[in-house]
Amino acid sequence: MPETIKVEVDEALATRFRKRAMERYGYKKGAMKKAMEEAMRRYSASGRADWAKLEGVLKSDKDSVWLQHHAWDDLD
């Protein structure tokens, strides 16, 4: 079942995205939809975390900013 997602994005980013969508999928109806679905698939498929490995890393006396920048370091 299709779902509608409404977001506000930077105007320059939206313009670049529209241009790339039309270049890739043509200047026709549905190009933006295809491009957005592809972008969402790529974004949601990447960066899968192994939460078991993260558990020990996240239990730390460091502040949240430090954790945000370094929590993934131990996984490499």
Steps between C-alpha positions, in 0.01 A plus 500: 500500500653836401583749772541875475794658682524878516827669593656843472849509351746767398399661171841451338503132599150450357603666175808278465293191582234588241766559236669166570166317509405638158843419355477142622130422447407746226286810491173319558245427767629270774869593475506664844320204657747251353798708608367546854422130537852413382654750743289367788590138416870582494484700823300241692712207378835648601657519843359188659626487856595200709338618823675231707838651409376850580375415850842513666608806303198705599542431874758765568575796723545717188248769412242454224690712247812284540289185468335626181839552341676187626245226574544338159883506509532169685299318234755540221 
